[in-house]
């Protein structure tokens, strides 16, 4: 409760300073809108449905791209972690590729797929695929070996051993990488949307700039922060905590 | 190369002057245990349930030299027998169980179950690991069900057997609990139920009670003895605790320290149910312990020698 009180005080203070600076007109309002201006923009955006549509389009792309990267990342990670040759060759390449910001894939994506949905999904996929792959690989290595042995001992083998034992056993070690993968995918998607004109939150942001509407720009920024925080902070962190508790990794 | 069943029980060993425990020169089951558990059929089958035929295992250490862990081990276990294997830490007794379970291959020799060589894991031999290896992502019921699911047992039958085996280990109430919610002794019992539910002929147990407090361990000894009597399984039980071995076993095999060899076998001719605190158990254990002490000293020497080098 004390923590909540402090947070309320902090955000109230922040808003007050913002409001005072805007009221004093230190900078002109078209560059530095007051909080209520941004509030208006948020309200208008939801009222004329443009924000709803933007959120829906962006989240749909996220879900498709992220699901793809989870599936492909798991297959790749599994291949790399179970084959010494692949680990030494492909594994190294994947780590070095991770230093490439995913926005760098945009020129390639546009040339390959044109200004289409596919190009955006490709960028999202490249953004998160590598962290999911590496997380999967690490998870397989960190997972206690006893589970694999116990599974084989109880008659599991092949795909069923993977699906019913190895995958769930490595889950707490993978979830962190999945979280990171989501964060990368989220960044890549917004970046890609800002360059392509194709609905979505990124485009709304650019539209605000083109119209010199600072209030809309800030409103969309707030929206992006809130959405990102909700998924990352609420969904993933809860999942992580629950898993660790269940697997006995933290004193429950 | 293979030992015939007749002379397998007659190793050339010096007689230990004691009544309770003696080197195994008899082929028969002690009469005392028959009177306690009259329901258990005392059958002598020509083919042993499990036979280890000249098992050796060596592996390369990180420094590149070959280390012989198990050296020409031959042992036979009758159907329904409770065999305990004792030895100092590092004698390869856990490794031996892993070989019987088919989780690792031996370098030479054969593991035979019902006369047929073992070539991999099989649900006729279930190992209860020292660390248990219960699956934390499944409930207690899910864990017990797991082996049957892998054997494609029908849903209805699984349901029924989960109930049956959980009742057998007194955990019916905890069917929907997760492993982290259970105490150490309860986890042991889940592991036991999980192993029994696949209905193996042979139960392999790797120091399952080592990490438990004395009271819990005593209770589980009683339960294990009861379950063994009720289900008629063959049990191979590995421990470093000689008294525990005498408490539970029909027979105790003593392994030497590195490389592991069968040093001597003892029949335990004490009436059941036994108890860890019984004086006969303590006295019998002392006889085996005398024999074991030499090996423990060797293992300690090796440990200290390692220290000097590093």
Contacts between the chains, C-beta under 8 A, distances in Angstrom:
chain1	res1	chain2	res2	distance
A	146	B	129	6.1
A	146	B	131	5.2
A	146	B	133	4.1
A	147	B	133	6.0
A	147	B	135	6.7
A	149	B	98	7.9
A	149	B	103	5.6
A	149	B	129	7.0
A	149	B	133	6.6
A	150	B	129	6.4
A	150	B	133	3.3
A	150	B	134	7.7
A	150	B	135	7.3
A	152	B	103	6.3
A	152	B	121	4.7
A	153	B	101	5.8
A	153	B	103	6.4
A	153	B	121	5.6
A	153	B	126	6.4
A	153	B	127	5.2
A	153	B	129	7.9
A	153	B	133	7.9
A	154	B	123	6.9
A	154	B	126	7.0
A	154	B	146	5.5
A	154	B	147	3.9
A	154	B	150	5.9
A	154	B	194	7.4
A	154	B	198	6.3
A	155	B	121	7.1
A	155	B	122	7.6
A	155	B	123	4.5
A	155	B	147	5.7
A	155	B	150	3.9
A	155	B	151	5.7
A	155	B	198	6.9
A	156	B	146	7.9
A	156	B	150	4.8
A	157	B	121	7.8
A	160	B	150	6.5
A	164	B	146	7.5
A	164	B	149	7.7
A	164	B	150	7.7
A	165	B	135	7.2
A	168	B	135	7.2
A	168	B	137	4.2
A	169	B	135	7.4
A	169	B	137	7.4
A	171	B	137	7.0
A	245	B	180	7.1
A	246	B	136	5.8
A	246	B	137	6.8
A	246	B	178	5.8
A	246	B	180	6.2
A	247	B	136	4.5
A	247	B	137	7.2
A	247	B	180	7.3
A	248	B	136	6.0
A	248	B	179	7.3
A	248	B	180	4.3
A	252	B	180	5.9
